[in-house]
Amino acid sequence: MDKKNLRLLAIGLVILLVLSLITALLIFDIGKKYPPSNYIRVACVGDSLTQNTEYPIDLWTLLGSNYTVENFGVGGTTVTLDSQTPYMNTSAFQSAVEFQPNIVIIMLGTNDAQPDLEQYNTSFVNDYVKLIKVFQALTSNPKIWIVLPPPIFSNKNGTIDPEYFKITIIPLIEQVANETNLPLINVYSALANYSDDFPDGIHPNNAGSQLIANEIFETITSENASDTLP
């Protein structure tokens, strides 16, 4: 075989290799977006307490290989649609919907305790219900759990009011659960004595994230909840 043919053969092999790599990447990307149908898809919806913590990964470890758990948290987001950063206005929310989850874990409300958002507390329940209804309308017919977020142990930067969170936001989240007839996961009470695992008073360290995952896991797999799992 002459040099010209060898060069053409080499070029052809390189093109074939590149096409194979592109195909593999596309398959991998599709597999991430659309996991195998026999997996139970879990969407973790929330703010920075979801996005920037290990709890979704810890939860996946607890649930096991029959599940796929995706983190759809967005830091700084709120339930209320009147803030500058409503969760429902994020691309992560749209991705969570497209994920067609079988289970949805929603842990929002902490950022709604900002003093400048207190004026919107009358719309909090309605806005939360709107978010829930989007998931309830999915063809995957997901089971939805509402999480009472961890306590705010301190407010070092002055952006979130711990007392307002306790006496107003937590009861409003409970009201949402009552009005939608959805089960609650009470992380708030479960972590009340674990302030050491929240270095800045709001966000958990790895140990705190594990505690959140444990509480969620224990609740959704409890004897009373087992018959509601997909």
SEMILUM-58612 format. One record per residue (C-alpha): x, y, z; residue in three letters. Coordinates in nm, 2 decimals. Last residue first. Example, Ala and Ser with C-alpha at 12.3 -4.5 7.8 and 13.67 -1.06 7.14 Angstrom:
// residues 2
node X: 1.37 Y: -0.11 Z: 0.71 res: SER
node X: 1.23 Y: -0.45 Z: 0.78 res: ALA
END
This chain:
// residues 230
node X: -4.33 Y: 0.36 Z: 4.33 res: PRO
node X: -4.33 Y: 0.43 Z: 4.70 res: LEU
node X: -4.67 Y: 0.49 Z: 4.86 res: THR
node X: -4.70 Y: 0.15 Z: 5.02 res: ASP
node X: -4.37 Y: 0.21 Z: 5.21 res: SER
node X: -4.49 Y: 0.53 Z: 5.37 res: ALA
node X: -4.65 Y: 0.39 Z: 5.68 res: ASN
node X: -4.37 Y: 0.13 Z: 5.73 res: GLU
node X: -4.11 Y: 0.40 Z: 5.68 res: SER
node X: -3.92 Y: 0.43 Z: 5.35 res: THR
node X: -4.00 Y: 0.79 Z: 5.28 res: ILE
node X: -3.95 Y: 0.90 Z: 5.65 res: THR
node X: -3.63 Y: 0.71 Z: 5.72 res: GLU
node X: -3.47 Y: 0.82 Z: 5.40 res: PHE
node X: -3.56 Y: 1.19 Z: 5.46 res: ILE
node X: -3.43 Y: 1.18 Z: 5.82 res: GLU
node X: -3.11 Y: 1.00 Z: 5.71 res: ASN
node X: -3.05 Y: 1.24 Z: 5.43 res: ALA
node X: -3.09 Y: 1.54 Z: 5.66 res: ILE
node X: -2.85 Y: 1.38 Z: 5.91 res: LEU
node X: -2.60 Y: 1.31 Z: 5.64 res: GLN
node X: -2.61 Y: 1.67 Z: 5.54 res: SER
node X: -2.54 Y: 1.77 Z: 5.90 res: GLY
node X: -2.24 Y: 1.55 Z: 5.91 res: ALA
node X: -2.11 Y: 1.69 Z: 5.58 res: ASN
node X: -2.16 Y: 2.05 Z: 5.71 res: ASN
node X: -2.50 Y: 2.20 Z: 5.72 res: PRO
node X: -2.59 Y: 2.55 Z: 5.61 res: HIS
node X: -2.78 Y: 2.80 Z: 5.83 res: ILE
node X: -2.60 Y: 2.88 Z: 6.15 res: GLY
node X: -2.27 Y: 2.94 Z: 5.97 res: ASP
node X: -2.11 Y: 2.62 Z: 6.10 res: PRO
node X: -2.43 Y: 2.41 Z: 6.09 res: PHE
node X: -2.33 Y: 2.07 Z: 6.24 res: ASP
node X: -2.27 Y: 2.22 Z: 6.58 res: ASP
node X: -2.63 Y: 2.33 Z: 6.59 res: SER
node X: -2.74 Y: 1.97 Z: 6.61 res: TYR
node X: -3.01 Y: 1.98 Z: 6.87 res: ASN
node X: -3.30 Y: 2.09 Z: 6.65 res: ALA
node X: -3.20 Y: 1.85 Z: 6.37 res: LEU
node X: -3.50 Y: 1.62 Z: 6.39 res: ALA
node X: -3.74 Y: 1.90 Z: 6.47 res: SER
node X: -3.67 Y: 2.09 Z: 6.15 res: TYR
node X: -3.61 Y: 1.78 Z: 5.94 res: VAL
node X: -3.98 Y: 1.70 Z: 5.98 res: ASN
node X: -4.06 Y: 1.52 Z: 5.65 res: ILE
node X: -4.42 Y: 1.61 Z: 5.57 res: LEU
node X: -4.67 Y: 1.41 Z: 5.38 res: PRO
node X: -4.90 Y: 1.57 Z: 5.12 res: LEU
node X: -5.27 Y: 1.64 Z: 5.17 res: ASN
node X: -5.24 Y: 1.95 Z: 4.95 res: THR
node X: -5.40 Y: 2.19 Z: 5.21 res: GLU
node X: -5.24 Y: 2.01 Z: 5.51 res: ASN
node X: -4.89 Y: 2.01 Z: 5.35 res: ALA
node X: -4.92 Y: 2.37 Z: 5.26 res: VAL
node X: -5.03 Y: 2.46 Z: 5.61 res: GLN
node X: -4.72 Y: 2.29 Z: 5.75 res: GLU
node X: -4.51 Y: 2.50 Z: 5.52 res: ILE
node X: -4.69 Y: 2.81 Z: 5.66 res: LEU
node X: -4.63 Y: 2.69 Z: 6.02 res: PRO
node X: -4.25 Y: 2.67 Z: 5.94 res: ILE
node X: -4.25 Y: 3.01 Z: 5.77 res: ILE
node X: -4.42 Y: 3.21 Z: 6.05 res: THR
node X: -4.30 Y: 3.13 Z: 6.40 res: ILE
node X: -3.97 Y: 2.96 Z: 6.32 res: LYS
node X: -3.86 Y: 3.15 Z: 6.01 res: PHE
node X: -3.96 Y: 3.48 Z: 6.17 res: TYR
node X: -3.75 Y: 3.39 Z: 6.47 res: GLU
node X: -3.45 Y: 3.30 Z: 6.26 res: PRO
node X: -3.46 Y: 3.62 Z: 6.04 res: ASP
node X: -3.25 Y: 3.58 Z: 5.73 res: ILE
node X: -3.01 Y: 3.83 Z: 5.58 res: THR
node X: -2.83 Y: 3.94 Z: 5.89 res: GLY
node X: -2.49 Y: 3.80 Z: 5.80 res: ASN
node X: -2.44 Y: 3.60 Z: 6.12 res: LYS
node X: -2.80 Y: 3.47 Z: 6.14 res: ASN
node X: -2.79 Y: 3.19 Z: 6.39 res: SER
node X: -2.94 Y: 2.84 Z: 6.44 res: PHE
node X: -3.18 Y: 2.86 Z: 6.15 res: ILE
node X: -3.36 Y: 2.53 Z: 6.20 res: PRO
node X: -3.35 Y: 2.26 Z: 5.93 res: PRO
node X: -3.61 Y: 2.27 Z: 5.65 res: PRO
node X: -3.96 Y: 2.13 Z: 5.69 res: LEU
node X: -3.96 Y: 1.90 Z: 5.39 res: VAL
node X: -4.26 Y: 1.84 Z: 5.17 res: ILE
node X: -4.28 Y: 1.49 Z: 5.01 res: TRP
node X: -4.42 Y: 1.42 Z: 4.67 res: ILE
node X: -4.50 Y: 1.08 Z: 4.51 res: LYS
node X: -4.47 Y: 1.13 Z: 4.14 res: PRO
node X: -4.74 Y: 1.07 Z: 3.87 res: ASN
node X: -4.48 Y: 1.01 Z: 3.59 res: SER
node X: -4.72 Y: 1.18 Z: 3.36 res: THR
node X: -4.66 Y: 1.51 Z: 3.54 res: LEU
node X: -4.95 Y: 1.71 Z: 3.67 res: ALA
node X: -4.86 Y: 1.66 Z: 4.04 res: GLN
node X: -4.52 Y: 1.81 Z: 3.97 res: PHE
node X: -4.68 Y: 2.13 Z: 3.83 res: VAL
node X: -4.93 Y: 2.13 Z: 4.12 res: LYS
node X: -4.65 Y: 2.14 Z: 4.38 res: ILE
node X: -4.51 Y: 2.46 Z: 4.24 res: LEU
node X: -4.86 Y: 2.63 Z: 4.24 res: LYS
node X: -4.92 Y: 2.50 Z: 4.60 res: VAL
node X: -4.60 Y: 2.68 Z: 4.71 res: TYR
node X: -4.71 Y: 3.00 Z: 4.55 res: ASP
node X: -5.06 Y: 2.98 Z: 4.72 res: ASN
node X: -4.90 Y: 2.91 Z: 5.06 res: VAL
node X: -4.65 Y: 3.20 Z: 5.03 res: PHE
node X: -4.89 Y: 3.46 Z: 4.90 res: SER
node X: -4.98 Y: 3.60 Z: 5.25 res: THR
node X: -4.61 Y: 3.59 Z: 5.34 res: ASN
node X: -4.53 Y: 3.85 Z: 5.08 res: TYR
node X: -4.47 Y: 4.15 Z: 5.32 res: GLN
node X: -4.22 Y: 3.93 Z: 5.50 res: GLU
node X: -3.99 Y: 3.93 Z: 5.19 res: LEU
node X: -3.77 Y: 4.23 Z: 5.30 res: ASP
node X: -3.70 Y: 4.05 Z: 5.63 res: PRO
node X: -3.56 Y: 3.74 Z: 5.46 res: GLN
node X: -3.75 Y: 3.43 Z: 5.59 res: ALA
node X: -3.84 Y: 3.33 Z: 5.24 res: ASP
node X: -3.48 Y: 3.21 Z: 5.20 res: ASN
node X: -3.55 Y: 2.92 Z: 5.43 res: THR
node X: -3.87 Y: 2.82 Z: 5.25 res: GLY
node X: -3.77 Y: 2.53 Z: 5.03 res: LEU
node X: -3.71 Y: 2.15 Z: 5.08 res: MET
node X: -3.91 Y: 1.96 Z: 4.82 res: ILE
node X: -3.85 Y: 1.59 Z: 4.77 res: ILE
node X: -4.01 Y: 1.46 Z: 4.45 res: VAL
node X: -4.04 Y: 1.09 Z: 4.38 res: ILE
node X: -4.12 Y: 0.92 Z: 4.05 res: ASN
node X: -3.94 Y: 1.20 Z: 3.87 res: PRO
node X: -4.02 Y: 1.30 Z: 3.51 res: GLN
node X: -3.67 Y: 1.45 Z: 3.46 res: PHE
node X: -3.83 Y: 1.72 Z: 3.24 res: GLU
node X: -4.00 Y: 1.87 Z: 3.55 res: VAL
node X: -3.67 Y: 1.87 Z: 3.74 res: ALA
node X: -3.50 Y: 2.03 Z: 3.44 res: SER
node X: -3.77 Y: 2.30 Z: 3.43 res: GLN
node X: -3.71 Y: 2.37 Z: 3.80 res: PHE
node X: -3.34 Y: 2.38 Z: 3.74 res: ALA
node X: -3.39 Y: 2.64 Z: 3.47 res: SER
node X: -3.51 Y: 2.87 Z: 3.74 res: THR
node X: -3.83 Y: 3.08 Z: 3.75 res: ASN
node X: -4.01 Y: 2.83 Z: 3.98 res: MET
node X: -3.74 Y: 2.87 Z: 4.24 res: TYR
node X: -3.83 Y: 3.24 Z: 4.28 res: PRO
node X: -3.52 Y: 3.47 Z: 4.28 res: THR
node X: -3.61 Y: 3.84 Z: 4.28 res: GLN
node X: -3.89 Y: 3.78 Z: 4.52 res: SER
node X: -4.26 Y: 3.80 Z: 4.44 res: ASP
node X: -4.30 Y: 3.44 Z: 4.33 res: LEU
node X: -4.27 Y: 3.32 Z: 4.69 res: THR
node X: -4.11 Y: 2.98 Z: 4.73 res: VAL
node X: -3.76 Y: 3.12 Z: 4.74 res: THR
node X: -3.42 Y: 3.07 Z: 4.57 res: THR
node X: -3.08 Y: 3.17 Z: 4.71 res: GLY
node X: -2.90 Y: 2.87 Z: 4.60 res: GLY
node X: -3.06 Y: 2.65 Z: 4.34 res: VAL
node X: -3.12 Y: 2.28 Z: 4.41 res: GLY
node X: -3.21 Y: 2.03 Z: 4.14 res: PHE
node X: -2.99 Y: 1.75 Z: 4.27 res: ASN
node X: -3.07 Y: 1.42 Z: 4.10 res: GLU
node X: -3.12 Y: 1.08 Z: 4.26 res: VAL
node X: -3.13 Y: 0.76 Z: 4.06 res: THR
node X: -3.27 Y: 0.46 Z: 4.24 res: TYR
node X: -3.25 Y: 0.08 Z: 4.21 res: ASN
node X: -2.88 Y: 0.11 Z: 4.32 res: SER
node X: -2.95 Y: 0.20 Z: 4.68 res: GLY
node X: -3.17 Y: 0.43 Z: 4.88 res: LEU
node X: -2.91 Y: 0.50 Z: 5.14 res: LEU
node X: -2.64 Y: 0.59 Z: 4.89 res: THR
node X: -2.88 Y: 0.80 Z: 4.70 res: TRP
node X: -2.98 Y: 0.99 Z: 5.02 res: LEU
node X: -2.61 Y: 1.06 Z: 5.09 res: ASP
node X: -2.57 Y: 1.20 Z: 4.73 res: ILE
node X: -2.88 Y: 1.42 Z: 4.78 res: PRO
node X: -2.76 Y: 1.53 Z: 5.12 res: TYR
node X: -2.41 Y: 1.63 Z: 5.02 res: GLU
node X: -2.47 Y: 2.00 Z: 5.03 res: THR
node X: -2.45 Y: 2.30 Z: 4.80 res: ASN
node X: -2.76 Y: 2.25 Z: 4.59 res: GLN
node X: -2.99 Y: 2.11 Z: 4.86 res: THR
node X: -2.95 Y: 2.35 Z: 5.15 res: LEU
node X: -2.86 Y: 2.60 Z: 4.87 res: SER
node X: -3.22 Y: 2.61 Z: 4.76 res: ASP
node X: -3.46 Y: 2.32 Z: 4.70 res: GLY
node X: -3.58 Y: 2.03 Z: 4.48 res: VAL
node X: -3.43 Y: 1.68 Z: 4.52 res: CYS
node X: -3.58 Y: 1.48 Z: 4.23 res: ALA
node X: -3.58 Y: 1.10 Z: 4.27 res: VAL
node X: -3.61 Y: 0.87 Z: 3.97 res: ARG
node X: -3.68 Y: 0.50 Z: 4.05 res: ILE
node X: -3.48 Y: 0.31 Z: 3.79 res: TYR
node X: -3.65 Y: 0.06 Z: 3.56 res: ASN
node X: -3.70 Y: 0.32 Z: 3.29 res: SER
node X: -3.32 Y: 0.37 Z: 3.25 res: PRO
node X: -3.21 Y: 0.73 Z: 3.32 res: PRO
node X: -3.32 Y: 1.01 Z: 3.08 res: TYR
node X: -3.10 Y: 1.31 Z: 3.13 res: LYS
node X: -2.80 Y: 1.11 Z: 3.24 res: LYS
node X: -2.85 Y: 0.84 Z: 2.98 res: GLY
node X: -2.90 Y: 1.10 Z: 2.72 res: ILE
node X: -2.56 Y: 1.25 Z: 2.81 res: ASP
node X: -2.39 Y: 0.91 Z: 2.81 res: PHE
node X: -2.54 Y: 0.82 Z: 2.47 res: ILE
node X: -2.43 Y: 1.16 Z: 2.33 res: LEU
node X: -2.08 Y: 1.11 Z: 2.47 res: LEU
node X: -2.05 Y: 0.76 Z: 2.32 res: ALA
node X: -2.17 Y: 0.88 Z: 1.98 res: THR
node X: -1.91 Y: 1.17 Z: 1.99 res: ILE
node X: -1.64 Y: 0.92 Z: 2.08 res: LEU
node X: -1.73 Y: 0.69 Z: 1.80 res: SER
node X: -1.74 Y: 0.97 Z: 1.55 res: LEU
node X: -1.39 Y: 1.08 Z: 1.66 res: VAL
node X: -1.26 Y: 0.73 Z: 1.63 res: LEU
node X: -1.41 Y: 0.68 Z: 1.28 res: LEU
node X: -1.26 Y: 1.02 Z: 1.17 res: ILE
node X: -0.92 Y: 0.91 Z: 1.30 res: VAL
node X: -0.95 Y: 0.57 Z: 1.12 res: LEU
node X: -1.04 Y: 0.74 Z: 0.79 res: GLY
node X: -0.75 Y: 0.98 Z: 0.82 res: ILE
node X: -0.52 Y: 0.69 Z: 0.88 res: ALA
node X: -0.66 Y: 0.50 Z: 0.58 res: LEU
node X: -0.62 Y: 0.81 Z: 0.36 res: LEU
node X: -0.26 Y: 0.85 Z: 0.47 res: ARG
node X: -0.19 Y: 0.48 Z: 0.41 res: LEU
node X: -0.35 Y: 0.52 Z: 0.06 res: ASN
node X: -0.12 Y: 0.81 Z: -0.02 res: LYS
node X: 0.19 Y: 0.64 Z: 0.12 res: LYS
node X: 0.15 Y: 0.34 Z: -0.10 res: ASP
node X: 0.00 Y: 0.00 Z: 0.00 res: MET
END
